[in-house]
Amino acid sequence: MTDFTYLEPDNNLFFKALLSALKTQGHTDIEQNLAYATCSINTTQSFSRRRWNAFATFLEIALPLSIYNSESLELLESKKDIIRTIADEIMPSKAGFDIMDVKFLPSLEVTDEPELEVNEELQRAISQATQELQNLMIPDNLINSAKDMSEVYGYTYCAENSIRTLIENISRERHSDNFLDNILTSEMKRKIDSRKRDADKWRWISARGDTDIYYLDFEDLADIIKNNWSLFSHLFPSQDWICVKIKEMAKLRNPIAHHCNIGEDEKLQIKLSYRQILAQVQSHLQ
């Protein structure tokens, strides 16, 4: 005899409860990487050996390809026990299902992810540039591609320079105006000096930015945050969370900067990463 109902919870409702519990318990890095995933509760007829007559159950989480094919999967795999434990806690005890493991799979479905709102000025600039291209009698397929990629470039530009601004603002609070001397490695300083010498040869080209941090590459920003983690630890769920996102976006920035098209999954990854980073640091960008 058993008091278990053996009734499976609704997959969508269960997953929403799981995401909410992850966020409530402080695992926002996991919750954000699972934001556009789906899950299935797979029960078996094998006893779990944890509770009398309870069945072993497995949670399958389908991830968008932009997450599954990225370093974010490593983060999720490393924290799989946390997901399993919390999922087991929110599973109704009377259901008679003990969650034994969590498996991650690639999702082959197109999800209804909400689009980020692009800055109105950026949208106007894209529309104006598109009209100017049409006036030059450029083929429609190139115009459409240029319009599509200009939006992606807008995200990478805003993401990269938002992080530069963040680093400047936080570092100035601690080190005042000589903040770069305190947060950069010797290698980074040499890179800056080399690029400034090159820039002096082409004086008709505008300076890269207001401070020397603009002479560093996008991926260097992740290393600055990592090397000075005590300055930034209060802003992000973990060091891996922000450094992985910056380096993933930096990889995608290079083909964009060289006017190459990228796929829909890569575009989604850039937009999602920017939205998540901005949500963490927006108040520190003023």
C-alpha angles and dihedrals in degrees: 000000000000138000093214119119096204088211113146117226118239107275095226095046092046092050092049089052090049093052091048092050092049091052094045091051092052100258095126092145090063094040093052094049090051094047095110099030128107129214140209127202108221114194125192136198091238119104115245093219088221098091129017109269094355115138126232109249133189130205116219115196118195112208128199110255090246088064099033092053094048141073088264087081089063089055092050092046091051091054098040093116090059091052092047093048095049092043089053090050094054095043105105106257093221091057090078097225122128114195108227103174146358122228127194120215133177114257115230093189127095107241126214096241115174114246119240114247107248118218109270093233090053091051091050091049091051092050092047092049090049091053091049090052090051090052089057091059093242114165114270094238091059092045092052091047091049091050091048094049094043089064091051091047088052090058095047091046092050093044095049096046094041088059091047089052091047092052091048095048096046094043094049090056090060104031105023119217096338091060095128092061088058102045105037127085121232089253092055091049090052090050091052093049091049093050093046090053089051090048091055088064090061103043094161088069114086120248116266095243147319095287138029092258088082089068090066126088124252093252090052088068090065090053091050090054092045094048092048099037094145088068096050107028093099091059102055138046091237142342092253091051096062098031093052092049094049093048093046091052091045090057090054094044094067098062089043091052089051091053096251122146119243129202129261093255091055091048090051091049092054093048094045094048092048092049091050095046092046091051089057100046110022094112091057097054098077 
